């Protein structure tokens, strides 16, 4: 079960995750995807971008140090097609 930036893990409880994406045409895309796979990060591949979820804590710190300047955080209130936040025009 997924609710925004939280995921319910079987009997463990709630886990806070941050969602990011990288566009397929980004020159760093192959290296980021390699890092995602090597670190067993959950991801969702699309034609134009790949979205993925990073656990808060050490995993997020390593990600930010490595790819924080390359990957974009997902704003859950923004429409990814128009780029407009819900309720704004």
Residue pairs with C-beta under 8 A, 6 or more apart in sequence:
1 7
1 8
2 8
4 76
5 16
5 17
5 18
5 19
5 76
6 14
6 15
6 16
6 17
7 14
7 15
7 17
7 53
8 14
8 15
9 15
15 55
16 55
16 56
17 53
17 54
17 55
17 56
18 53
18 54
18 56
18 60
18 73
19 51
19 52
19 53
19 54
19 73
19 74
19 76
20 51
20 52
20 53
20 54
20 63
20 71
20 72
20 73
20 74
21 49
21 50
21 51
21 52
21 71
21 72
21 74
22 28
22 29
22 32
22 33
22 49
22 50
22 67
22 70
22 71
22 72
23 29
23 48
23 49
24 46
24 47
24 48
24 49
24 50
25 48
26 32
26 70
28 67
28 70
29 50
32 50
32 67
32 70
32 71
33 43
33 50
35 41
35 66
35 67
36 43
36 50
36 52
39 59
39 62
41 52
41 53
41 54
41 59
42 52
42 53
43 50
43 51
43 52
43 53
44 50
44 51
44 52
51 74
54 60
54 63
63 71
74 80
75 85
77 85
77 86
77 87
78 84
78 85
78 86
79 85
79 86
